[in-house]
Structure formats: C-alpha cells, structure tokens
Amino acid sequence: MSLLKLRSSLRMRLLVGTLFWIVASVLVAGWGLSGLFHQHVQAQFQAELTSHLDQLTAQFTLDEQNQPKLQIALSDPRLTRPFSGYYWQIDRVGPTLASGKVDANPLRSRSLWDHVLVLPAPTAADGKIHVVRIAGPQGQWLSAVVRSVQVERQQGEPATSFRLMAAADERFMLEPVAQFSGTMWLALAALAGGLVVAAVVQVLVGLAPLRALRHALGRVRSAETQLLEGDFPLEVMPLIDDFNNVLVQNAEVVERARTHAGNLAHALKTPLSVLANAAQANKDAPRPASELAHLVTEQVAIARQQVNYHLTRAQAAATSRMPGAKTAVLPVVDGLVRVMRRIHAERNLALTLQPIPETLAFRGETQDLQEMLGNVLDNACKWATHQVTLSAQSQARNVIITVDDDGPGLPPDQREAVRQRGVRADEQVPGSGLGLAIVDDLARLYGGKVTLMDSHLGGLRAVLMLPAA
C-alpha cells in the first residue's frame, strides 16, 4: 500500500498507530521488568553472599600459631561439596598492602578443593564489603564479596591483614534472570497479540457505522431510497440528519428549477402560438404581408425548436446528478415501441424488441430516458426501409441500448455532424435537426454517450450508453 493510501485510510491509520504503541509499550515494559527482576535477583544473590561473609567473619579466629581458623564450620552444605559453585576463602595479606603479597596457602572451603581464588588487587583493610568479579575453578566466573580486616597478634607486634571472601558462580544469578526473561517475553508476546486482536476488533466495530453509512449512500445513489436510512450511533446522527436535509433541499431546488423552466416555456409558447396563428392567417395576403407572414412563421418555428431544446436540456441538467433517480428500462421501451408502431403504422415497419431483463434500470429520470430513446427510435423509424430492432443490456455498470435499422445508413464523415444542433442528414425527411443533438447532450449530462456505427441490418446502428442503477 502506498503512503498516500495509508494516509487516506482511517482504518490503517488507527491500526498502525495502535500497533506502534502496543509494540512500544510491550518493549518498554519488557525492558523495565527484565531490569527490575535482574536487580532483584542480584540483590538477593549478594545478600546471600553477604550472609555467608558475615558468618565467616563471626567464626574467624587465630590459633596458637597465628594461623586463621573457623571456630564452627559454616552451615551451608554447598560449601563442602567440591566445585558446587559456592565458595569461601581467608588469605593473609602481607604487612604492606601495597606490596601485593598474599598467602600462598589460604584457608578455604572444601568446595574449592585445591583451587585458590585470586583477587585482581588487594583491598583496603577497612572492614567494608567490596564486590568483585573473579575467575573460579573449572572456568566458572564468580561474583564475590570481600572484606579485609587487621588482627593484632600480641602487643607491640604489627597487625596482620586478612582478607575474607565469599563467592558464588554467576550462573546462579543469571540463569533465573534468563528463564524469567524468556517466560516474560512469551507472556508479553501473547499479551501483545491479544491487544492487537482487540485493537483490530475495536477499529472494525468503531468504523462499522461508517461502513453502514457508505452502504446507505449507495442505496440512495442506486435509487433504492430517497434519504439515508439505518440505525446509526448518536455521534453519527447529526451528520445523517444534515445530509438528509441537504438531499431534501436539493430535491426542492430541482423541483423549483423544473417548475420555473416549465413556466418559462409556457410563457414563451403562448405568444409564439399567437404569432404563428397571425402569420398563418396572413400567409395568403398580398405582398409584402405574405412575405412577412412566411418570415414570422419560419422564425416562430425556429424559436419553438430552441425553446424545446433548451427546456429539455435544462430539466435534464437539473436532475442528472440528483441521487435517488431510478427508471426501469423495460416499461419505457415497451411504451415507446407501441407509440412508434402507431405513428409509423402506414409504413408497415417491423419493430423487433429483443428480450430485456426486468431488473435493468437507468440511473436517471423517466422523462429523460423517454426523450433520449424516443429520439433515437424515431430517427431509426424515419430512415428504416422495413425493419428496426432494439435491444438493451447491462455492461460494466452501464445500460447499453442498441437500435438498428435497415435504412441507407450514414457515411462515417457525417456521423459526428448529425449530432450537432440543427444539422439534418436529409432536408427531405421531416424533423428539426435537434433529435440527436438532444440525445447527445442528455447522455453527456448523465455521464454517458451516443455512438453511431454500421448496423448488421445494412443501415445505421445507434448505441446509447447510460449509467445503470
């Protein structure tokens, strides 16, 4: 999906934003919990070592040869099992700490066996506890707590420094942290998955009214209803009410426009009829009255044609974009075929109507479809020799109406010209030259078109493409 589509999709913006914060929150929570648990385990680990060191300090004493010994062995049995991971050691530091001299044979726990722990540097004999990391037996890395003390052997003799150490394998601290972290990340991943599912459900449920609104708009556009209908939440209802008010007002504006257009046409037709009747009464008068009568008659006819043309176009323009307009094609076709059979009855034309689906509907006004199809069908009947066929079908959301005749046809270089207003293919055939121009204008107003081509009957084929409901 492109960045533009991502920006324009409310659903994707909500999902991506929620997913980002879920992942960020889970990562931060996991990092924080892991750190806190590591600190807790480390504190407990060092507390246990400090407890061993305190016991070691309490039981530490010197024998008659001034050698370190323990009055009572420490209670933890792990300190007696070889290489158990828990150790203690007491070593003698030289008279001068800076010299780095240490006891080569220190007192140590049974668990060390014959291994001697070596500290990186002597610690000050201040009695404080120092935490160091040292190498242990069998490749173990130990965390050790160290306390250095000075012991006076006899008065006047220099004090001897001893270093007491309790250590344990770091694995006893790191393994619980690793196990906890693995379990914790699995739990957080499951929690994140649940939150993502909940976010998706929330977005789908939260945007469901918008999908319902879209379907309601589709029903209005396809002319199933005139207004938005449905059960919408309170937050959406103001929008629904405002939109329905716009639809009602738009319908009122269109109706007023059509009424004004009709009133204007009626207002013009009345004086035109008076002029036409007066000119007809004086057409046999002596010159120049007769010439004036013929001129008035001709101009009145032209004015009537223009009034009819612009009235039809204005009414179609007012209703072509109105939502909710829907006209079934079959009744209109049946009615027009019956009318054409009566009008051209003396010519014995065979008007053949191919089967038309009853569900086929035009997205527009009935009178506009009658105007367009009536002009096309009347034009075909005027030029046909014996046969006219009509068919209608749905194709790619459009209504395709095809009218064929077996007349003389029309050369390709004239097909564009006859769709211009006032142009006629033959002046000997009755008509005003406005029929195909009206059809072309109305079809374009609805987003369709009319196409002229050769017919399989040998004459002209007119294909009228209009939007389907």
Secondary structure, 3 states (H helix, E strand, C coil): CCHHHHHHCHHHHHHHHHHHHHHHHHHHHHHHHHHHHHHHHHHHHHHHHHHHHHHHHHHEEECCCCCEEECCCCCCHHHCCCCCCEEEEEEEECCCHHHCCECCCCEECHHHCCCCCCCCCCCCCCCCEEEEEEECHHHCEEEEEEEEEEECCCCCCCCEEEEEEEEEECHHHHHHHHHHHHHHHHHHHHHHHHHHHHHHHHHHHHHHHHHHHHHHHHHHHCCCCCCCCCCCCCCCHHHHHHHHHHHHHHHHHHHHHHHHHHHHHHHHHHHHHHHHHHHHHCCCCCCCHHHHHHHHHHHHHHHHHHHHHHHHHHHHHHHCCCCCCCEEHHHHHHHHHHHHHHHCHHHCCEEEECCCCCCCEECCCHHHHHHHHHHHHHHHHHHCCCEEEEEEEEECCEEEEEEEECCCCCCHHHHCHHHCCCCCCCCCCCCCCCHHHHHHHHHHHCCCEEEEEECCCCCEEEEEEEEEC
